[in-house]
Amino acid sequence: MAIHAYVLLTVKSGSEREVSESISKYDAVREVSEVYGEYDVLAKVEAEDLPQLDNLLTYRIRSNPNVLLTYTMIIAKAHKG
């Protein structure tokens, strides 16, 4: 069963669009939104298992030099949609 998660990112000021465009190219990233508030970018991701999710976060998203902080929330149960 696939793992779905939301990844909230804090990025360097002014790099929101570049980071959004960069991470949206990964197959596991289903949706990316630039948002206002405590975080700058919100990504919905899907992985086959926890090691694949860890690989996506560690070697793809967090390795971007403009990404300062990530906060990952694994979806326990989704309703509608």
Backbone as CSV, one residue per row, in Angstrom:
resi,resn,N_x,N_y,N_z,CA_x,CA_y,CA_z,C_x,C_y,C_z
1,MET,0.833,-1.187,0.000,0.000,0.000,0.000,0.869,1.238,0.000
2,ALA,0.559,2.180,-0.834,1.361,3.395,-0.972,1.239,4.283,0.261
3,ILE,2.272,5.065,0.482,2.296,6.046,1.560,2.072,7.417,0.933
4,HIS,1.127,8.154,1.481,0.862,9.513,1.029,1.253,10.460,2.166
5,ALA,1.824,11.600,1.810,2.247,12.549,2.840,2.202,13.966,2.298
6,TYR,2.096,14.907,3.227,2.257,16.321,2.910,3.622,16.737,3.429
7,VAL,4.351,17.471,2.616,5.658,17.984,3.027,5.562,19.503,2.993
8,LEU,5.768,20.127,4.140,5.740,21.577,4.251,7.182,22.062,4.248
9,LEU,7.480,23.036,3.418,8.851,23.497,3.263,8.988,24.972,3.602
10,THR,10.054,25.299,4.294,10.495,26.676,4.462,11.694,26.832,3.546
11,VAL,11.670,27.859,2.705,12.732,28.044,1.713,13.324,29.440,1.845
12,LYS,14.467,29.640,1.208,15.091,30.958,1.202,14.153,31.955,0.539
13,SER,14.121,33.153,1.082,13.248,34.197,0.563,13.497,34.434,-0.923
14,GLY,12.414,34.448,-1.678,12.501,34.685,-3.109,12.706,33.443,-3.953
15,SER,12.883,32.283,-3.315,13.145,31.054,-4.075,11.924,30.138,-4.152
16,GLU,10.776,30.629,-3.727,9.573,29.793,-3.678,9.240,29.175,-5.034
17,ARG,9.239,29.972,-6.065,8.872,29.472,-7.387,9.905,28.464,-7.893
18,GLU,11.188,28.763,-7.732,12.248,27.861,-8.203,12.148,26.514,-7.494
19,VAL,11.939,26.539,-6.185,11.831,25.293,-5.430,10.579,24.529,-5.868
20,SER,9.469,25.222,-6.018,8.218,24.573,-6.440,8.380,23.901,-7.792
21,GLU,8.963,24.608,-8.737,9.164,24.041,-10.070,10.142,22.873,-10.032
22,SER,11.176,22.986,-9.219,12.189,21.936,-9.128,11.612,20.642,-8.569
23,ILE,10.904,20.729,-7.444,10.412,19.491,-6.830,9.210,18.925,-7.568
24,SER,8.496,19.746,-8.321,7.333,19.223,-9.055,7.738,18.282,-10.182
25,LYS,9.004,18.256,-10.535,9.491,17.376,-11.606,9.645,15.919,-11.164
26,TYR,9.655,15.672,-9.862,9.818,14.301,-9.375,8.508,13.536,-9.502
27,ASP,8.590,12.290,-9.956,7.399,11.465,-10.161,6.575,11.283,-8.887
28,ALA,7.237,11.191,-7.744,6.542,10.941,-6.480,5.787,12.166,-5.974
29,VAL,6.078,13.333,-6.517,5.407,14.556,-6.086,4.134,14.713,-6.906
30,ARG,3.002,14.694,-6.233,1.706,14.736,-6.895,1.171,16.153,-7.090
31,GLU,1.509,17.037,-6.160,0.979,18.404,-6.221,1.906,19.319,-5.429
32,VAL,2.106,20.537,-5.923,2.933,21.524,-5.235,2.198,22.855,-5.234
33,SER,2.166,23.502,-4.068,1.520,24.806,-3.943,2.440,25.762,-3.204
34,GLU,2.508,26.991,-3.691,3.191,28.054,-2.954,2.143,28.650,-2.024
35,VAL,2.479,28.779,-0.747,1.495,29.215,0.243,2.044,30.371,1.077
36,TYR,1.131,31.099,1.719,1.491,32.160,2.648,1.348,31.624,4.058
37,GLY,2.203,32.063,4.951,2.105,31.633,6.335,3.445,31.170,6.854
38,GLU,3.406,30.262,7.812,4.631,29.778,8.453,5.529,29.029,7.472
39,TYR,4.931,28.363,6.495,5.684,27.626,5.483,5.527,28.316,4.141
40,ASP,6.388,27.989,3.204,6.394,28.651,1.903,5.851,27.770,0.777
41,VAL,6.085,26.467,0.885,5.697,25.525,-0.167,5.064,24.304,0.496
42,LEU,4.005,23.800,-0.109,3.329,22.598,0.355,3.340,21.590,-0.786
43,ALA,3.836,20.395,-0.517,3.886,19.352,-1.540,3.140,18.120,-1.048
44,LYS,2.328,17.552,-1.918,1.694,16.271,-1.624,2.496,15.219,-2.370
45,VAL,2.957,14.204,-1.650,3.827,13.192,-2.246,3.259,11.799,-2.023
46,GLU,3.719,10.862,-2.853,3.317,9.464,-2.746,4.555,8.600,-2.909
47,ALA,4.707,7.619,-2.030,5.849,6.707,-2.108,5.356,5.282,-1.894
48,GLU,6.107,4.333,-2.412,5.728,2.925,-2.251,5.889,2.454,-0.811
49,ASP,6.917,2.988,-0.129,7.201,2.574,1.238,8.012,3.664,1.935
50,LEU,8.313,3.460,3.223,9.054,4.465,3.979,10.469,4.706,3.449
51,PRO,11.208,3.667,3.035,12.531,3.946,2.468,12.470,4.827,1.218
52,GLN,11.461,4.624,0.370,11.336,5.467,-0.816,10.982,6.901,-0.422
53,LEU,10.125,7.071,0.582,9.788,8.404,1.073,11.032,9.080,1.646
54,ASP,11.802,8.351,2.421,13.039,8.889,2.994,14.010,9.309,1.893
55,ASN,14.123,8.500,0.860,15.002,8.813,-0.268,14.558,10.108,-0.959
56,LEU,13.259,10.246,-1.193,12.728,11.454,-1.814,13.043,12.687,-0.970
57,LEU,12.801,12.579,0.324,13.018,13.726,1.207,14.501,14.063,1.353
58,THR,15.312,13.059,1.580,16.730,13.288,1.866,17.540,13.675,0.639
59,TYR,17.385,12.933,-0.432,18.271,13.114,-1.581,17.695,13.983,-2.694
60,ARG,16.429,14.313,-2.624,15.837,15.131,-3.674,15.368,16.482,-3.118
61,ILE,14.471,16.447,-2.161,13.895,17.698,-1.671,14.859,18.444,-0.747
62,ARG,15.359,17.801,0.292,16.222,18.491,1.258,17.598,18.827,0.699
63,SER,18.003,18.169,-0.373,19.316,18.459,-0.946,19.315,19.763,-1.739
64,ASN,18.138,20.311,-2.023,18.045,21.591,-2.720,18.602,22.671,-1.785
65,PRO,19.598,23.435,-2.221,20.233,24.418,-1.333,19.289,25.538,-0.881
66,ASN,18.165,25.718,-1.555,17.203,26.753,-1.152,16.196,26.264,-0.120
67,VAL,16.191,24.971,0.159,15.281,24.416,1.163,15.956,24.503,2.522
68,LEU,15.338,25.243,3.435,15.907,25.440,4.765,15.369,24.450,5.786
69,LEU,14.088,24.063,5.630,13.437,23.219,6.627,12.293,22.464,5.972
70,THR,12.114,21.196,6.364,10.940,20.453,5.913,10.223,19.873,7.124
71,TYR,8.938,19.732,6.973,8.104,19.123,7.997,7.183,18.159,7.269
72,THR,7.263,16.870,7.598,6.518,15.853,6.870,5.385,15.309,7.718
73,MET,4.198,15.257,7.120,3.030,14.696,7.789,2.519,13.546,6.936
74,ILE,2.694,12.311,7.428,2.201,11.138,6.716,0.694,11.043,6.934
75,ILE,-0.039,10.843,5.864,-1.499,10.786,5.940,-1.923,9.445,6.520
76,ALA,-2.653,9.492,7.615,-3.140,8.272,8.264,-4.413,7.762,7.587
77,LYS,-5.315,8.694,7.266,-6.575,8.325,6.638,-7.112,9.545,5.900
78,ALA,-7.458,9.357,4.647,-7.978,10.468,3.848,-9.494,10.321,3.681
79,HIS,-10.167,11.427,3.611,-11.602,11.465,3.395,-11.885,12.310,2.175
80,LYS,-12.659,11.803,1.248,-13.070,12.508,0.041,-11.882,12.913,-0.829
81,GLY,-11.896,12.455,-2.017,-10.857,12.838,-2.968,-9.830,11.826,-3.045
